[in-house]
Amino acid sequence: MSDMLKGMKTSRESAAHSHNGYLMLVLLLILLVATVWVIFAAMPAEGASDGTIAAYAGAIAGGSVAFLFVLCGFFMIQPNQAAVITLFGEYRGTERTEGLRWVWPWMGRKKISARARNVHSDKVKINDLKGNPIEIACNVVWRVADTAQASFDVDDFQEFANIQIEAGLRTVGSRHPYDDLEGEELTLRGSAEVVNRELLEELNDRLKVAGIVVDEAGLTHLAYASEIAGAMLRRQQAEAVIAARSKLVMGAVGMVEDALTKLSQDNIVELDDERRATMVSNLMVVLCGEREAQPVVNAGTLYQ
């Protein structure tokens, strides 16, 4: 993503120069009072000359124009909000000071929220590392960090963020298998913390061109696609049974070895090769069998 945007000119946020709106509000009130005073106190008498009437009308018009001029320069900045200031298409800075502000009326003001935004992506179907179709979704918390980039480097930063979130989710989801019972690979299901960290880094890399910072990202939905869900469930069950059987056999072998060693060390019974093989067989059947052992009483000897 970064390589594709290397040739593009990027913007950088800078502080704008604006005036305290409350001081300008006082000036506005003064203009209002002066205009009202002119209207009532300086009204020409009946039969006044045309020059006097023209001067009176000009004073009222001038005061009204000045009042409207000052009035059009006001704008309000809320907490965690910014205003991008432009002058005839040229970027002149970003105002982040909270409260009432004032700039020249011919300067453009575009407000952008710097608050955190929460986006829950739609479920998308992708292929994991092993080619299995899966459904995946994520939740992302992001905010605008650079208002100049968000305003001028992308056409619509909100739409850009939504599209890149889905693209980043597809990229990270295809890097790893859904599951691996052998525990040899990083999986989407078993390594949530690592996958979420990868998703966070991927999204920050994709969205930095728009001046957006991702604070949190994590998977919220992960499942096999419906067309293979049944087959993969049976496969998981089979792999789980095999893994359990393998552990059971390895544990039984250790227990049999310990039992034979203990019998020999304590001279409880003398075991030749045939008796040892028979005992091993019986113990393995008892330890690995799924049913309870049913002992058989031998009235004779092992060799009869």
VOLOLUM-395490 format. One line per 4 residues: number of its first residue (from 1); for each residue y, z, x of C-alpha. Coordinates in nm, 3 decimals, decimal comma. Each point is the difference from the previous one (the first is absolute). Layout:
NUM> Y:Z:X; ...
***
This chain:
1> 0,000:0,000:0,000; 0,243:0,093:0,277; -0,074:-0,318:0,196; 0,090:-0,216:-0,299
5> 0,343:0,166:-0,032; 0,103:0,000:0,365; 0,225:-0,302:-0,041; 0,183:0,139:-0,303
9> 0,341:0,158:0,043; -0,018:0,366:-0,093; 0,279:0,220:-0,132; 0,076:0,356:0,102
13> 0,165:0,265:-0,212; 0,340:0,128:0,110; 0,247:0,247:-0,153; 0,261:-0,142:-0,236
17> 0,367:0,100:-0,007; 0,103:0,125:-0,341; 0,262:0,241:-0,129; -0,025:0,333:-0,175
21> -0,011:-0,083:-0,369; 0,160:0,325:-0,108; 0,318:-0,070:0,200; 0,014:-0,348:-0,149
25> -0,049:0,156:-0,342; 0,318:0,206:0,057; 0,182:-0,321:0,094; -0,131:-0,162:-0,317
29> 0,136:0,286:-0,212; 0,338:-0,033:0,173; 0,007:-0,371:-0,083; -0,092:0,078:-0,358
33> 0,278:0,256:-0,034; 0,250:-0,236:0,163; -0,094:-0,282:-0,234; 0,028:0,222:-0,307
37> 0,337:0,131:0,121; 0,128:-0,355:0,045; -0,116:-0,092:-0,347; 0,181:0,287:-0,173
41> 0,279:0,108:0,232; 0,119:-0,330:0,139; -0,017:-0,194:-0,323; 0,313:-0,224:-0,011
45> 0,249:0,067:-0,276; 0,051:-0,233:-0,288; 0,204:-0,300:0,104; -0,090:0,032:0,370
49> 0,025:-0,308:0,214; -0,291:-0,229:0,061; -0,013:0,110:0,363; -0,041:0,363:-0,096
53> -0,276:-0,083:-0,247; -0,175:-0,215:0,261; 0,020:0,279:0,257; -0,142:0,245:-0,256
57> -0,289:-0,229:-0,085; -0,064:-0,064:0,368; -0,014:0,372:0,076; -0,252:0,056:-0,280
61> -0,209:-0,297:0,110; 0,011:0,111:0,363; -0,104:0,353:-0,086; -0,282:-0,126:-0,221
65> -0,126:-0,236:0,270; 0,012:0,277:0,262; -0,183:0,235:-0,238; -0,276:-0,256:-0,063
69> -0,014:-0,082:0,372; -0,068:0,361:0,095; -0,234:0,050:-0,294; -0,228:-0,291:0,101
73> -0,066:0,149:0,344; -0,183:0,313:-0,117; -0,376:0,046:0,023; -0,232:0,301:-0,011
77> -0,278:0,088:0,246; -0,281:0,222:-0,132; -0,221:0,215:0,227; -0,250:-0,215:0,191
81> 0,186:-0,316:-0,095; 0,188:-0,252:0,212; 0,247:-0,281:-0,062; -0,011:-0,319:0,205
85> 0,358:-0,122:0,055; 0,070:-0,372:0,050; 0,318:-0,199:0,045; -0,027:-0,362:-0,118
89> -0,370:-0,004:0,090; 0,037:0,182:0,333; -0,174:0,335:0,043; 0,255:0,272:0,067
93> -0,221:0,307:0,006; -0,181:0,246:-0,224; 0,161:0,300:-0,166; -0,229:0,303:-0,038
97> 0,263:0,273:-0,058; -0,064:0,166:-0,335; 0,271:0,021:-0,262; 0,292:-0,216:-0,109
101> 0,096:-0,270:0,252; 0,254:-0,282:0,007; 0,018:-0,338:0,174; 0,219:-0,304:-0,043
105> -0,081:-0,161:-0,335; -0,093:-0,335:0,155; -0,284:0,160:0,199; -0,346:-0,023:-0,155
109> -0,204:0,314:-0,063; -0,377:-0,015:-0,056; -0,169:0,333:-0,063; -0,349:0,062:0,137
113> -0,211:0,308:-0,064; -0,127:0,177:0,311; -0,229:0,228:-0,203; -0,376:0,005:0,049
117> -0,189:-0,239:-0,226; -0,360:0,036:-0,109; -0,211:-0,312:-0,049; -0,358:-0,005:-0,127
121> -0,151:-0,338:0,076; -0,225:-0,195:-0,234; -0,372:-0,009:0,069; -0,073:-0,299:0,223
125> -0,336:-0,154:0,082; -0,068:-0,067:0,368; -0,296:-0,040:0,234; -0,067:0,284:0,241
129> -0,105:-0,050:0,363; -0,359:-0,074:-0,104; 0,107:-0,251:-0,265; -0,069:0,222:-0,299
133> 0,249:-0,042:-0,288; 0,179:0,327:-0,074; 0,285:0,121:-0,219; 0,277:0,194:0,170
137> 0,342:0,143:-0,089; 0,255:0,222:0,172; 0,305:0,218:-0,057; 0,307:-0,049:0,221
141> 0,320:0,204:0,036; 0,282:-0,198:0,159; 0,380:0,004:0,032; 0,279:-0,221:0,128
145> 0,106:0,108:0,349; 0,222:-0,295:0,099; 0,212:-0,131:-0,289; 0,124:-0,301:0,197
149> -0,352:-0,129:0,058; -0,099:0,071:-0,360; 0,302:-0,194:-0,127; 0,020:-0,296:0,236
153> -0,333:-0,050:0,180; -0,219:-0,039:-0,311; 0,074:-0,154:-0,337; -0,118:0,289:-0,219
157> -0,111:0,305:0,197; -0,185:0,161:-0,294; -0,208:-0,308:-0,071; -0,051:-0,046:0,374
161> -0,130:0,358:0,027; -0,243:-0,043:-0,291; -0,146:-0,321:0,144; -0,031:0,139:0,351
165> -0,170:0,316:-0,128; -0,273:-0,212:-0,158; -0,028:-0,218:0,312; -0,023:0,304:0,228
169> -0,263:0,156:-0,225; -0,211:-0,316:0,019; 0,032:-0,011:0,379; -0,104:0,361:0,057
173> -0,277:-0,015:-0,260; -0,162:-0,300:0,171; -0,010:0,169:0,341; -0,272:0,251:-0,086
177> -0,324:0,010:-0,198; -0,009:0,186:-0,330; -0,278:0,230:0,117; -0,239:0,055:0,291
181> -0,270:0,261:-0,046; -0,094:-0,018:0,367; 0,341:0,140:0,090; 0,061:-0,250:0,279
185> 0,308:-0,169:-0,145; 0,338:0,100:-0,137; -0,030:-0,045:-0,377; 0,241:-0,017:-0,290
189> -0,188:0,267:-0,194; -0,081:0,240:0,283; 0,314:-0,021:0,215; 0,281:0,037:-0,253
193> 0,242:0,169:0,240; -0,032:-0,272:0,264; 0,022:-0,280:-0,257; 0,311:0,153:-0,160
197> 0,164:0,026:0,341; -0,079:-0,365:0,072; 0,144:-0,098:-0,338; 0,319:0,196:0,071
201> 0,046:-0,172:0,337; -0,077:-0,343:-0,146; 0,252:0,038:-0,281; 0,273:0,133:0,228
205> -0,051:-0,300:0,226; 0,020:-0,242:-0,291; 0,298:0,161:-0,175; 0,226:0,076:0,295
209> 0,155:-0,348:-0,031; 0,141:0,113:-0,336; 0,131:0,331:0,135; -0,268:0,192:-0,191
213> -0,187:0,305:0,132; -0,333:0,107:-0,148; -0,035:0,379:-0,004; -0,346:0,024:-0,154
217> -0,285:-0,236:-0,080; -0,355:0,066:-0,115; -0,290:-0,154:-0,189; -0,030:0,107:-0,364
221> -0,289:-0,220:-0,114; -0,302:-0,128:0,189; -0,314:-0,146:-0,156; -0,240:-0,289:0,027
225> 0,083:-0,295:-0,221; -0,180:0,002:-0,334; -0,222:-0,298:0,084; -0,170:0,183:0,287
229> 0,054:0,363:-0,097; -0,354:0,044:-0,137; -0,168:-0,165:0,298; 0,208:0,195:0,251
233> -0,077:0,324:-0,181; -0,373:-0,066:0,033; 0,053:-0,089:0,365; 0,191:0,321:0,062
237> -0,275:0,197:-0,169; -0,267:-0,172:0,211; 0,194:0,058:0,322; 0,053:0,362:-0,097
241> -0,373:0,046:-0,064; -0,086:-0,161:0,333; 0,250:0,215:0,185; -0,130:0,314:-0,173
245> -0,362:-0,092:0,077; 0,086:-0,061:0,365; 0,161:0,343:0,032; -0,291:0,160:-0,184
249> -0,258:-0,156:0,233; 0,195:0,094:0,314; 0,032:0,357:-0,126; -0,370:0,020:-0,086
253> -0,098:-0,125:0,346; 0,208:0,275:0,159; -0,150:0,264:-0,226; -0,357:-0,116:0,075
257> 0,072:0,000:0,373; 0,136:0,355:-0,019; -0,300:0,115:-0,204; -0,258:-0,142:0,246
261> 0,189:0,143:0,295; 0,011:0,346:-0,162; -0,374:-0,009:-0,083; -0,089:-0,092:0,358
265> 0,232:0,255:0,161; -0,125:0,289:-0,214; -0,368:-0,106:0,033; -0,038:0,019:-0,375
269> -0,245:-0,289:-0,010; -0,151:-0,236:0,251; 0,079:-0,360:-0,089; -0,176:-0,297:0,151
273> 0,138:-0,350:-0,047; -0,177:-0,061:-0,329; 0,105:0,331:-0,153; 0,353:-0,052:0,128
277> 0,014:-0,346:-0,162; -0,133:0,138:-0,327; 0,254:0,281:-0,005; 0,282:-0,240:0,078
281> -0,111:-0,224:-0,284; -0,023:0,288:-0,246; 0,337:0,146:0,098; 0,173:-0,337:-0,023
285> -0,144:-0,056:-0,346; 0,116:0,345:-0,112; 0,348:-0,030:0,151; 0,071:-0,361:-0,099
289> -0,171:-0,008:-0,337; 0,209:0,007:-0,316; -0,256:0,212:-0,185; -0,120:0,352:0,067
293> -0,300:0,030:0,230; -0,341:0,053:-0,161; -0,221:0,178:0,256; -0,369:-0,083:0,022
297> -0,236:0,282:0,103; -0,238:-0,119:0,269; -0,328:0,197:-0,024; -0,138:-0,154:0,319
301> 0,157:-0,106:0,326; 0,224:-0,285:0,097; -0,294:-0,194:0,137; -0,232:0,035:-0,304
***
